[in-house]
Amino acid sequence: MLRWSEIFLIMALIASLCGFGGMMGGDPTIAKILFFIFTFLFIASVVNRRQTRNAK
C-alpha cells in the first residue's frame, strides 16, 4: 500500500507541474483536476496504511 501512496504522490506532483506551471497549453483544468484527485488518493492511502498498521 505504501507503494501506491508513492505512485499517487508522484502523479499528483506531475499533474501540478503541468497544470499550475502552464505547460499544458490548451486546457490546464484537466491537470488541476488530476492533481486534486491524486492528492486525495495519496492522503486516503496514507490514512488506510496507518489504520491497518494500528489494527495489527
Buried (B, 14 or more C-beta within 10 A) or exposed (E): EEEBBEBBBEBBBBBBBBBEEEEBEEEBEEBBEBBEBBBEBBBEBBEEBEEEEEEE
